[in-house]
């Protein structure tokens, strides 16, 4: 605990782990931000610096995955030009079909996709690489991803901050906050599906 509460070391660890998590999703990033938020309630860390470290780390990992997706797109284009690609079959055909659906959903709700993918294991890696592989504009990706990671990092840090303060007074308030947020996250996917159906009917 003494090592973790050293401000410079804590911010650096958070930044590095959030970047690393984009490639190997074994780090509980949300718990990391909430834990950091609890330390801001005790005065060991600064809330603004914690959010900044979270934003920089998450964005660095997403940008790296986006770059990998771009390289995969160039590789696919080179293979198509050489005629070395084969039509997918069996399991690969189903995977490509699923990827197409994900791409279509991201084109309609790219900001929400970049935001909510952070609550799914390996979600940010898949979403960012998929964006790069499907020719999303770099400026558009940067703008939406920065907004998404800022909201995500602020949410985790503030949840830890207010949860840490409330825990000193009452043990049920943090649990209620977590329950409400979890319910909102669970209900987000059906809501996005309903919005897509309504847009389709309006277009028809």
C-alpha positions in Angstrom: 0.0 0.0 0.0 2.9 2.4 0.7 4.3 1.8 -2.8 0.9 2.2 -4.5 0.1 5.5 -2.7 3.3 7.1 -4.0 1.6 9.5 -6.5 4.1 9.4 -9.4 4.4 5.6 -9.2 0.6 5.1 -8.9 -0.2 7.2 -12.0 2.6 5.5 -14.0 1.3 2.1 -13.1 -2.2 2.9 -14.0 -1.1 4.4 -17.4 1.0 1.4 -18.3 -1.5 -1.2 -17.2 -4.3 0.4 -19.1 -2.2 0.5 -22.3 -1.1 -3.1 -21.8 -4.7 -4.3 -21.2 -5.6 -3.4 -24.8 -3.5 -6.4 -26.0 -3.7 -8.8 -23.1 -7.1 -8.2 -21.3 -6.2 -9.7 -18.0 -6.0 -6.4 -16.0 -9.2 -5.5 -14.1 -9.1 -1.9 -15.5 -12.4 -0.8 -14.1 -11.4 -2.0 -10.6 -8.1 -0.2 -11.1 -9.8 3.1 -11.7 -12.3 2.6 -8.9 -9.4 1.7 -6.5 -7.6 4.8 -7.6 -10.7 6.8 -6.9 -10.9 5.4 -3.4 -7.3 6.6 -2.9 -8.3 10.1 -4.0 -10.9 10.1 -1.2 -8.1 9.5 1.3 -6.0 12.3 -0.1 -3.2 10.0 -1.5 -3.9 10.7 -5.1 -5.4 13.7 -7.0 -8.6 13.1 -8.9 -7.7 15.1 -12.0 -4.3 13.4 -12.3 -5.9 10.0 -11.9 -8.4 10.7 -14.7 -5.7 12.0 -16.9 -3.6 8.9 -16.4 -6.6 6.7 -17.1 -7.4 8.6 -20.3 -3.8 8.6 -21.6 -3.4 4.9 -20.9 -6.7 3.8 -22.4 -6.3 6.0 -25.5 -2.7 4.8 -26.1 -3.9 1.1 -26.1 -6.8 1.9 -28.3 -4.7 3.8 -30.8 -2.2 1.0 -31.0 -5.0 -1.5 -31.7 -6.4 0.8 -34.3 -3.0 0.9 -36.0 -2.8 -2.9 -36.0 -6.2 -2.9 -37.7 -4.9 -0.5 -40.3 -2.0 -2.9 -41.0 -4.4 -5.8 -41.3 -6.5 -3.9 -43.8 -3.4 -3.2 -46.0 -2.4 -6.9 -45.8 -5.9 -7.9 -46.9 -5.8 -5.5 -49.8 -2.4 -6.8 -50.9 -3.7 -10.4 -50.8 -6.8 -9.5 -52.8 -4.6 -7.8 -55.4 -2.4 -10.9 -55.6 -5.5 -13.1 -55.8 -4.3 -15.2 -52.9 -7.5 -14.9 -50.8 -10.1 -17.6 -50.7 -13.8 -17.3 -50.0 -14.4 -18.1 -46.4 -16.2 -21.4 -45.6 -17.7 -23.1 -42.5 -16.7 -21.5 -39.2 -14.8 -18.7 -40.9 -17.8 -17.7 -42.9 -19.8 -17.4 -39.7 -17.1 -15.3 -38.1 -17.0 -13.0 -41.1 -20.7 -12.6 -41.0 -20.6 -11.7 -37.3 -17.8 -9.3 -38.0 -19.9 -7.6 -40.6 -22.7 -7.2 -38.2 -20.4 -5.7 -35.6 -19.0 -3.3 -38.3 -22.5 -2.2 -39.3 -23.4 -1.6 -35.6 -20.2 0.4 -35.1 -20.9 2.6 -38.2 -24.3 3.6 -36.7 -23.1 3.9 -33.0 -19.4 4.1 -33.1 -19.2 6.3 -30.0 -21.4 4.0 -27.9 -19.5 1.0 -29.2 -16.2 2.5 -28.1 -17.7 3.4 -24.7 -19.5 0.1 -23.8 -16.8 -2.2 -25.3 -14.7 -1.3 -22.2 -17.0 -3.2 -20.0 -16.5 -6.4 -22.0 -13.4 -8.5 -21.8 -11.2 -7.8 -24.8 -13.9 -5.5 -26.1 -11.7 -2.5 -26.6 -9.1 -4.5 -28.5 -11.8 -5.9 -30.9 -13.6 -2.6 -31.4 -10.4 -0.5 -32.0 -8.8 -3.1 -34.3 -12.1 -3.5 -36.2 -12.4 0.3 -36.6 -8.9 0.4 -38.2 -9.5 -2.6 -40.4 -12.7 -1.2 -41.8 -11.3 2.2 -42.9 -12.7 4.5 -40.2 -11.3 8.0 -40.5 -8.5 8.6 -38.1 -9.8 11.9 -36.9 -13.2 10.5 -36.3 -11.8 7.6 -34.3 -9.6 9.9 -32.2 -12.5 12.2 -31.4 -14.9 9.5 -30.4 -12.3 7.4 -28.6 -11.0 10.4 -26.6 -14.6 11.2 -25.5 -15.3 7.6 -24.6 -12.2 7.1 -22.6 -12.7 10.4 -20.8 -16.2 9.4 -19.7 -15.0 5.9 -18.8 -12.1 7.1 -16.7 -14.1 9.8 -15.0 -16.9 7.3 -14.2 -14.5 4.8 -12.5 -12.6 7.5 -10.6 -15.7 9.3 -9.4 -17.3 6.0 -8.4 -14.3 5.2 -6.3 -14.1 8.7 -4.9 -17.7 9.0 -3.8 -17.9 5.3 -2.9 -14.9 5.7 -0.7 -16.4 8.7 1.0 -19.8 7.1 1.4 -18.2 3.9 2.7 -16.9 5.8 5.7 -20.5 6.8 6.5 -22.6 3.9 5.2 -21.9 0.6 3.6 -25.1 0.4 1.4 -24.6 3.6 -0.6 -21.7 2.3 -2.7 -23.5 -1.0 -3.4 -26.6 1.0 -4.5 -24.5 3.1 -6.9 -22.8 0.0 -8.4 -26.2 -1.7 -8.8 -27.7 1.2 -10.6 -24.8 1.6 -13.0 -24.7 -2.2 -13.7 -28.5 -2.1 -14.5 -27.8 0.8 -17.0 -25.0 -1.1 -18.7 -27.1 -4.3 -19.0 -30.0 -2.4 -20.5 -27.8 -0.5 -23.0 -27.6 -3.3 -25.5 -31.4 -3.9 -25.9 -31.8 -0.1 -26.1 -29.3 0.2 -29.0 -31.1 -2.7 -30.8 -34.4 -0.9 -30.4 -32.9 2.4 -31.7 -31.5 0.5 -34.8 -34.9 -1.1 -35.5 -36.7 2.3 -35.2 -34.2 3.9 -37.6 -34.7 1.1 -40.0 -38.4 1.5 -40.0 -38.2 5.2 -40.4 -35.8 4.8 -43.4 -38.2 2.2 -44.9 
